[in-house]
Amino acid sequence: MQTPEEFLEANGLETRSLDRTGLIAAFQKEMEAGLAGEPSSLKMIPTFTSPYGEVEKDTAVTVLDAGGTNFRAGTVTIPSDGSEIKIEHVEKGEMPGAKSYVSQEDFYAVLTGHVKRCTPFAKDSSVGFCFSYPAEASADGDAKLLMWTKQIQAPEIVGQWVGAEMKKRLDPKPSKITVVNDTVATLLAGKAVEKDVHYSAYLGFILGTGTNVAYIEKNENIGKLKDAPAGFMAINTESGGFSKIAQSKFDEAMDRKTSDCGCQRFEKMISGAYLGRIGLEVFKAAAREGFFTEDAKLAVLQLGSLESYDLDNFCAMHDNGKPNPLLKVFVDEKDRAMARRLATPVFERAAVLTAIHLAAFIIKTGGGTDPYAPVNVCIDGSTYYKTRVVSFPEIVKRELDAMLASRNISYALTVCPDCAPMVGAAVAALLK
């Protein structure tokens, strides 16, 4: 009988023999196609936002954060002495349209109401807005909503330039409203925490329920932008859509059960919304192959779903005080040991793939050639920081060191400040 490791490898799930160099090259080929406006699984969306420039310090600015079904607003101050960033006057609420239809006027009334509330506390009249929905960016820092996600019911807003619509409804008018998505905000948050180190380039990376990367690109390399100004800008890559990667039979089985089968292939291999589902497919296939006792086999085959945090806690043997369904599925200790041996590689592979795609974007920035000016990689997300059974930070650093040392590229992994979307939105508003 095969060992668990042989079984996983025979079905396409492995980490040791992953072609790191080949996958980096595949990412870079898709990047180039996306920048040129050619067919690509990476959207490579120009954002017209750059971290280069001076950030106005000791100046409270109004920020909004619409990141899903929740909405929050407040003021952010970035101190000049490097002390803790001040996030004040914060109010949290439901995203307008999250539970029921909202009209255009009522939608903007919520947003502008928060701006008016924060204005007395702000020293700069600019507004930074982290707006994490599919949107087209403009050269003046605005964003046009392309479609709603997360079931937001505000159809009149689709197709509108959100910043301009807000500005029309404000008096006095802010000097500017800069709208960025959460990944670009994460990139900019890295700018907020830099102190004595000079960074040659910036990345923002989120690995939570989903995943995405934003990185800095030379404007002259963005072929689909005609008459682009000289300089650099952040590119929202939508990296979770990368498709030039072989999937295991477990990934394919899981994907067939999703509502967007065939889409977001890379995201489905590394992010928190899917690792539990992949693990469940591993267990079901292993049960059919006789890896478990008969009782465990029957219980596995009847299991309808599996959350990533339950699989992680089970594999890490962590008791979070809540019932873990896998402890009832695998009652025998030998079954539990076998299950952990089969499922832990799901997380290990995700960490290695995370490093591979970060390496591709770090290389693409062209930065890091001077060890005193590394590429700043600002990272946010619960899957990256809170996975227990393996350490994403340790694996990613080990893999990046191995992949980038031969290229003489220096990088720095930066822990995002608290409330990174709000901090990044503040940087967008305060950059001069």
C-alpha positions in Angstrom: 0.0 0.0 0.0 1.2 3.5 -0.7 2.3 5.8 2.0 0.3 9.0 2.5 3.0 11.0 0.9 3.1 8.7 -2.1 -0.7 8.9 -2.4 -0.7 12.7 -2.3 2.1 12.9 -4.9 0.4 10.3 -7.2 -2.6 12.6 -7.2 -0.7 15.8 -7.9 -0.4 17.3 -4.4 3.2 17.8 -3.4 5.6 20.6 -2.5 9.1 19.2 -2.8 9.0 18.8 -6.6 7.2 22.0 -7.4 9.0 23.7 -10.2 9.7 27.0 -8.5 11.6 28.5 -11.4 9.0 27.4 -14.0 6.1 28.9 -12.0 7.9 32.2 -11.5 8.4 32.3 -15.3 4.7 31.5 -15.9 3.6 34.3 -13.5 5.9 36.7 -15.3 4.6 35.7 -18.7 1.0 36.3 -17.5 2.1 39.7 -16.0 3.6 40.9 -19.3 0.5 39.8 -21.3 -1.8 41.5 -18.8 0.2 44.8 -18.9 0.1 44.7 -22.7 -3.7 44.3 -22.7 -3.4 40.8 -24.2 -5.3 37.7 -22.9 -4.1 36.8 -19.4 -5.3 35.2 -16.2 -3.9 38.2 -14.4 -5.9 41.4 -14.8 -3.0 43.7 -14.1 -5.2 46.8 -13.3 -3.4 50.1 -13.4 -4.3 52.1 -10.3 -2.6 55.5 -10.9 -1.4 55.4 -7.3 2.3 55.5 -6.3 3.9 55.3 -2.9 6.8 57.4 -4.0 6.7 60.9 -2.6 6.5 62.4 0.9 3.7 61.5 3.2 2.4 64.5 5.2 3.0 63.6 8.9 1.3 64.7 12.1 -1.8 65.5 10.1 -5.1 63.9 10.8 -7.0 62.9 7.7 -10.5 61.4 7.2 -10.6 57.8 6.0 -13.4 55.5 4.9 -13.1 51.7 4.6 -15.7 49.7 2.7 -14.3 46.2 2.7 -17.3 43.8 2.5 -20.5 43.8 4.5 -19.0 46.2 7.1 -18.2 49.8 6.8 -16.0 52.0 9.1 -14.7 55.6 9.1 -12.5 57.7 11.3 -9.3 59.8 11.2 -5.7 58.6 10.8 -2.5 60.5 11.9 0.9 59.2 10.9 3.4 60.6 13.5 6.7 62.0 12.3 8.6 60.5 15.2 7.8 57.0 14.2 5.5 56.3 17.1 2.3 54.4 16.9 -0.1 55.5 14.1 -3.2 57.1 15.6 -6.5 55.8 14.5 -9.3 57.9 16.1 -13.0 58.8 16.0 -13.8 55.4 14.4 -17.4 54.4 13.9 -18.3 51.0 12.5 -21.5 50.0 10.9 -23.2 48.0 8.2 -22.2 48.6 4.6 -25.2 50.3 3.0 -27.0 47.8 0.8 -25.6 44.8 2.7 -29.0 43.5 3.9 -31.5 45.2 1.7 -31.8 47.6 -1.3 -30.5 51.1 -0.9 -31.0 54.0 -3.2 -28.2 56.1 -4.7 -29.0 59.1 -2.4 -29.2 57.0 0.7 -25.9 55.2 -0.2 -23.9 58.4 -0.6 -25.6 59.9 2.5 -24.0 57.3 4.6 -20.5 57.9 3.1 -20.7 61.7 3.2 -22.2 61.7 6.6 -19.1 60.1 8.0 -16.9 62.6 6.1 -18.9 65.4 7.7 -18.6 63.8 11.1 -14.8 63.5 10.8 -14.1 66.9 9.2 -13.9 68.8 12.5 -11.1 66.4 13.7 -9.1 66.4 10.4 -6.2 68.8 9.7 -6.2 68.0 6.0 -9.4 68.2 3.9 -8.4 65.2 1.7 -10.2 62.0 2.1 -8.8 58.5 1.7 -11.2 55.7 0.8 -10.4 52.0 0.8 -13.1 50.7 -1.5 -12.7 46.9 -1.9 -14.9 46.1 -4.8 -14.1 45.5 -8.5 -13.4 49.0 -9.9 -11.6 50.9 -12.6 -9.1 53.5 -11.4 -8.7 57.0 -12.9 -5.6 59.2 -13.2 -7.0 61.6 -10.6 -7.4 58.9 -7.9 -11.1 58.0 -8.4 -12.6 54.6 -8.9 -15.6 53.5 -11.1 -17.6 50.6 -9.7 -17.7 47.8 -12.2 -19.9 45.4 -10.2 -20.8 44.6 -6.7 -19.7 41.5 -4.8 -20.7 40.2 -1.4 -24.4 40.6 -2.3 -24.4 44.4 -1.9 -27.8 45.8 -3.1 -27.1 49.2 -4.5 -27.5 48.8 -8.3 -27.5 52.5 -9.2 -23.9 52.9 -8.0 -22.6 50.5 -10.6 -20.8 52.4 -13.3 -20.4 55.5 -11.2 -17.1 57.3 -10.2 -17.6 56.9 -6.5 -15.2 59.7 -5.4 -16.7 62.3 -7.8 -20.3 61.4 -6.6 -19.3 61.9 -3.0 -17.5 65.2 -3.8 -20.7 66.6 -5.5 -22.6 66.0 -2.2 -20.1 67.6 0.1 -19.8 71.3 1.2 -17.2 72.4 1.8 -15.6 70.2 -0.7 -12.5 68.1 0.2 -9.3 69.0 -1.7 -9.3 65.5 -3.1 -10.8 62.0 -2.6 -8.5 59.2 -3.3 -10.1 55.8 -3.7 -7.9 52.6 -3.5 -8.7 48.9 -3.1 -7.6 46.9 -0.1 -4.5 45.3 -1.7 -3.2 48.7 -2.8 -4.0 50.1 0.6 -1.9 47.3 2.1 1.0 48.3 -0.2 0.7 51.9 0.9 0.5 50.8 4.6 4.0 49.6 4.2 5.0 53.2 3.3 3.4 54.3 6.6 5.6 52.2 8.8 9.0 52.7 7.1 11.5 54.5 9.4 15.2 54.4 8.8 15.1 51.9 5.9 14.9 53.1 2.3 12.8 50.8 0.2 13.4 50.5 -3.6 10.0 49.1 -4.4 6.7 48.0 -2.7 4.3 45.1 -2.6 1.0 44.7 -0.8 -0.1 41.1 -0.2 -3.3 39.8 1.4 -3.8 36.2 2.3 -7.0 35.6 4.2 -10.3 34.3 2.9 -9.0 35.2 -0.5 -5.8 36.5 -1.9 -4.3 39.3 -4.1 -1.1 41.2 -4.7 -0.4 44.8 -5.7 3.1 45.8 -6.8 4.9 48.8 -8.2 5.5 48.9 -11.9 7.3 51.3 -14.3 4.6 53.2 -16.2 6.5 52.7 -19.4 6.0 48.9 -19.1 2.2 49.3 -19.0 1.6 48.9 -22.7 -2.2 49.0 -22.4 -1.9 52.6 -21.1 -1.5 55.0 -23.9 0.6 58.2 -23.2 1.2 57.1 -19.6 3.2 59.7 -17.6 6.7 58.9 -16.6 7.1 57.3 -13.2 5.7 54.3 -11.4 2.3 53.1 -10.2 0.8 50.3 -8.2 -0.7 47.5 -10.3 -3.7 45.6 -8.8 -2.8 42.2 -10.3 -5.8 40.1 -9.1 -3.3 37.3 -8.6 -5.8 34.8 -7.3 -7.0 34.4 -10.9 -3.6 33.0 -12.1 -4.4 29.8 -14.0 -1.1 28.6 -15.5 -0.6 26.0 -12.7 -1.3 22.3 -12.5 -4.0 21.3 -10.0 -4.1 18.1 -8.0 -7.1 15.8 -8.4 -8.3 17.1 -5.0 -8.2 20.7 -6.2 -10.2 19.7 -9.3 -12.8 17.8 -7.3 -13.2 20.8 -4.9 -13.4 23.2 -7.8 -16.2 21.3 -9.5 -18.3 22.0 -6.4 -17.9 25.8 -6.4 -20.2 28.2 -8.1 -17.4 29.7 -10.1 -15.8 26.5 -11.3 -12.7 27.1 -13.4 -12.1 30.6 -12.0 -9.7 31.9 -9.4 -7.6 28.7 -9.6 -4.6 29.9 -7.7 -6.7 31.5 -5.0 -8.4 28.2 -4.5 -5.0 26.5 -3.8 -3.7 28.9 -1.1 -6.5 30.9 0.6 -8.6 30.3 3.7 -11.9 29.9 2.0 -10.7 26.7 0.3 -8.0 24.8 2.3 -10.6 23.0 4.4 -12.5 22.0 1.2 -9.3 20.6 -0.4 -8.6 18.7 2.8 -12.1 17.2 2.7 -11.4 15.9 -0.8 -8.1 14.4 0.3 -9.9 12.6 3.2 -12.7 11.3 0.9 -10.2 10.0 -1.7 -8.0 8.5 1.0 -11.0 6.8 2.7 -11.9 5.1 -0.6 -8.3 3.9 -0.9 -8.4 2.2 2.5 -6.3 4.6 4.6 -8.7 4.7 7.5 -10.7 2.2 9.6 -14.2 1.3 8.3 -15.9 3.5 10.9 -13.7 6.5 9.9 -14.3 5.8 6.3 -18.0 5.9 6.6 -17.9 9.1 8.7 -15.6 10.8 6.2 -17.8 9.9 3.2 -20.8 11.4 5.0 -19.1 14.6 5.9 -20.6 17.4 3.8 -18.3 20.3 4.5 -15.1 21.3 6.3 -14.0 24.7 7.4 -10.3 25.6 7.0 -10.0 26.6 10.7 -11.4 23.3 11.8 -8.9 21.4 9.7 -6.0 23.6 10.8 -6.9 23.2 14.5 -7.3 19.5 14.1 -3.9 19.1 12.3 -2.2 21.4 14.9 -3.9 19.5 17.8 -5.2 22.8 19.0 -8.3 23.0 21.2 -10.0 26.4 20.7 -12.8 25.5 23.1 -15.3 24.7 20.4 -16.4 21.3 19.0 -14.2 20.2 16.1 -16.2 17.9 13.7 -13.1 16.0 12.8 -12.6 14.7 16.3 -15.9 12.9 15.9 -15.0 11.6 12.4 -11.6 10.3 13.5 -12.2 8.7 16.9 -9.3 6.1 16.7 -5.9 7.7 17.4 -4.3 5.9 14.4 -7.0 7.4 12.2 -6.3 10.8 13.6 -2.5 10.5 13.0 -3.1 9.3 9.5 -5.6 12.2 8.8 -3.1 14.8 10.1 -0.3 13.2 7.9 -2.6 13.5 4.9 -3.9 17.0 5.4 -0.9 18.9 6.7 0.7 19.0 3.2 -2.4 21.0 2.0 -1.2 23.9 4.2 2.5 23.3 3.4 1.8 23.5 -0.3 -0.2 26.7 0.2 2.8 28.3 2.0 5.2 27.3 -0.7 3.0 28.6 -3.5 2.6 31.8 -1.6 6.3 32.3 -1.6 6.6 31.4 -5.3 4.1 34.0 -6.4 5.6 36.7 -4.1 9.0 36.0 -5.6 7.6 36.5 -9.1 6.2 40.0 -8.2 9.3 40.9 -6.2 11.5 40.2 -9.2 9.1 42.1 -11.5 9.5 45.3 -9.5 13.1 45.5 -10.6 14.0 46.6 -7.0 16.1 45.0 -4.3 19.4 45.1 -6.2 20.9 47.1 -3.4 20.8 45.3 0.0 20.4 48.7 1.7 17.3 49.3 -0.4 15.2 46.1 -0.3 11.7 45.5 -1.7 9.1 46.1 1.0 6.5 43.3 1.1 3.7 44.4 3.4 1.5 41.4 4.3 -1.9 41.2 5.8 -4.4 38.4 6.3 -5.5 35.8 8.8 -4.5 32.7 6.8 -0.9 34.0 6.6 -0.6 35.0 10.2 -3.0 32.7 12.1 -2.6 29.3 10.5 -1.4 27.0 13.3 -0.3 23.7 11.8 2.5 25.3 9.7 4.1 28.8 9.9 3.4 30.7 6.7 5.9 33.4 7.7 8.7 30.9 8.3 8.1 28.9 5.1 7.7 32.0 3.0 10.9 33.5 4.2 12.9 30.2 3.8 11.5 29.8 0.2 12.1 33.4 -0.7 15.7 33.3 0.5 16.3 30.3 -1.6 14.7 31.7 -4.7 16.0 35.2 -4.6 19.5 34.8 -3.2 20.9 33.6 -6.6 19.4 36.7 -8.2 20.9 39.0 -5.5 17.6 40.5 -4.7 16.9 41.8 -1.2 13.5 42.1 0.3 11.9 42.8 3.7 8.7 41.2 4.9 6.7 43.8 6.8 3.9 43.1 9.2 1.0 45.4 8.3 0.0 48.0 10.9 -3.4 47.4 12.6 -6.3 48.5 10.5 -4.1 48.4 7.4 -6.9 49.4 5.0 -7.5 52.6 6.9 -3.8 53.3 7.2 -3.2 52.7 3.5 -6.2 55.0 2.7 -4.6 57.7 4.8 -1.3 57.4 3.0 -3.1 57.7 -0.3 -4.7 60.9 0.8 -1.6 62.3 2.4 1.0 61.6 -0.3 2.3 64.8 -1.8 
